[in-house]
Amino acid sequence: MAHEQTLRESSSFWAQGGLAAAIGPDDSPELHAEDTVAAGRDACRRSAAEALAREAPEVVGELERRGVDFDRDADGNLELALEGGHSRRRVVHAGGAGTGKRITERLAQLAAAETRVHVAEGASALALWSDGARCHGVIADSGPVAARTTVLATGGAAALWARTTNPWGAIGAGAVMANAAGAELADLELCQFHPTALAAPGTDADGLLVTEAVRGEGATLLDASGQRFTDELAPRDAVTLSILERMDQEGRDHVSLDLRGLERERFPNVFEALEGAGFQPERDPVPVAPASHYVMGGVATDLEGRTSLPGLFAVGETACTGLHGANRLASNSLTECFVLGTRAAAAALREPDQGSPPELPKWRFTPPPASTRAAVWRLAGPRRRAEELEALLEDPYPLARLVARFALERRESRGSHRRVEFPGRDPGLDGRHLVCGPDGEPAWHAWG
Ligand SMILES: Cc1cc2nc3c(=O)[nH]c(=O)nc-3n(C[C@H](O)[C@H](O)[C@H](O)COP(=O)(O)OP(=O)(O)OC[C@H]3O[C@@H](n4cnc5c(N)ncnc54)[C@H](O)[C@@H]3O)c2cc1C
């Protein structure tokens, strides 16, 4: 089984809220799809939202069959949490807010026990083995691996922003490698800022996520005078915006999250983590502020994980199916990993054999310098201005430049993307996605 330290480097390990699935008696896949599209601010690929909502209950059942124990109530029914943007209770969780840990530990155990799976723990992918026309495998620091099909699952890029809830490795390596190999990227300007990350500047705990499930159970957001100022259960982009506005009005770098009415037993690890950071959530509200959390964009794929480069698939946060539109609905991403991951695995197995691979390409991935993360947060944060985005076009890291290039191209504010010069939404861009090939020039596409 993988060492816990390896699992801790993934976002999946840290997932707190859970997986969204229409399981409750008052719920349906249609309602789940509608909530997804509404949160995505009319930029979702509807067919992806519908597939996710339809297949989500089955993946929850499959995970249970494979030994993931989701939390159940006294009657033995799955406990369903309420999160922002959901019109029904539909988020299954495990170990309170320890969902990601439970799932990754169990799946790592299963992978270790499967003799046909070779795990190269600790190896890093440095490039895709591509001649620009087809992917033939991957080049890792441990050597090249030829493959009939390659599936990228390298996670997202939210840690490119200095203030983030993500582990440091979430720097979009998969997207950079895919693009260098010839694959298209999409929606790179769409980064979700989570409204409630701990504000403890200068400490390791700065950016620690406080799951939105606590707001579903009654935690409230308070301003400097101790007053509520927003609907805590609105979608993330709306809550983030009202927090930023209140912070501006008060000239402070945070607002407060009041957890005092909550049962500690429901969120033991949230309370423990906050106490570990020096706060006393049972006695005082804790300081929170938005932080980069999830990148909706990534390697453009169809609904089976196929990229534009034959032989290359992408799944999870590194992929962009268009499902999340301009604002991911809470707890839809773990569900997406399993729904789209299952689909991609089946499709990848059907790929034809391509014979012997071409010569190894010369290009290798270089991680961004620390200055890039500071620059991306400063110049392409929750509120964006043309001149700041233009400054980011000079950054040494290709993905930082592409985020700026895409953000300049989207001359509107929608969901998590806010342009100071263009505060309104452009209805002409409903359902449209920015896509670029290896030349880095974004163009608008409509995805059905
Ligand atoms: C704190 C936190 C809480 C969250 N809570 C929830 C939640 O409750 N519900 C929900 O739906 N979503 C949640 N999310 C989002 C969700 O966890 C992620 O979108 C999802 O887990 C991404 O899974 P993944 O497999 O694509 O990537 P990851 O789980 O991040 O895995 C990617 C792996 O690839 C590795 N990797 C990267 N580059 C390379 C390389 N070059 N070579 C080799 N390996 C590489 C990484 O180290 C990592 O181990 C949360 C995210 C965070 C950070």
The ligand as a Gaussian input file, in Angstrom:
#p B3LYP/6-31G(d) Opt

LIG

0 1
 C       -8.627000      20.620000       0.966000
 C       -9.490000      20.130000      -0.157000
 C      -10.777000      19.682000       0.102000
 C      -11.591000      19.210000      -0.930000
 N      -12.833000      18.715000      -0.639000
 C      -13.576000      18.176000      -1.627000
 C      -14.815000      17.531000      -1.350000
 O      -15.216000      17.409000      -0.200000
 N      -15.520000      17.027000      -2.386000
 C      -15.107000      17.120000      -3.675000
 O      -15.799000      16.642000      -4.572000
 N      -13.924000      17.712000      -3.962000
 C      -13.157000      18.227000      -2.976000
 N      -11.956000      18.793000      -3.292000
 C      -11.478000      18.722000      -4.663000
 C      -11.085000      17.291000      -4.951000
 O      -10.438000      16.760000      -3.808000
 C      -10.157000      17.194000      -6.150000
 O      -10.727000      17.851000      -7.250000
 C       -9.916000      15.740000      -6.531000
 O       -9.557000      14.993000      -5.395000
 C       -8.829000      15.658000      -7.592000
 O       -8.475000      14.303000      -7.755000
 P       -7.366000      13.932000      -8.810000
 O       -7.202000      12.457000      -8.727000
 O       -7.653000      14.541000     -10.115000
 O       -6.044000      14.664000      -8.262000
 P       -5.238000      14.422000      -6.934000
 O       -6.036000      13.707000      -5.909000
 O       -4.633000      15.730000      -6.539000
 O       -4.084000      13.413000      -7.384000
 C       -3.124000      13.798000      -8.332000
 C       -1.832000      13.096000      -8.018000
 O       -0.920000      13.241000      -9.106000
 C        0.361000      13.539000      -8.573000
 N        1.163000      14.233000      -9.591000
 C        1.089000      15.515000     -10.021000
 N        2.009000      15.744000     -10.974000
 C        2.691000      14.585000     -11.158000
 C        3.769000      14.197000     -12.004000
 N        4.334000      15.045000     -12.858000
 N        4.219000      12.925000     -11.907000
 C        3.662000      12.028000     -11.047000
 N        2.622000      12.345000     -10.224000
 C        2.155000      13.614000     -10.277000
 C        0.061000      14.396000      -7.347000
 O        1.165000      14.423000      -6.470000
 C       -1.137000      13.661000      -6.782000
 O       -0.732000      12.587000      -5.968000
 C      -11.119000      19.253000      -2.262000
 C       -9.842000      19.709000      -2.525000
 C       -9.010000      20.129000      -1.496000
 C       -7.619000      20.593000      -1.792000

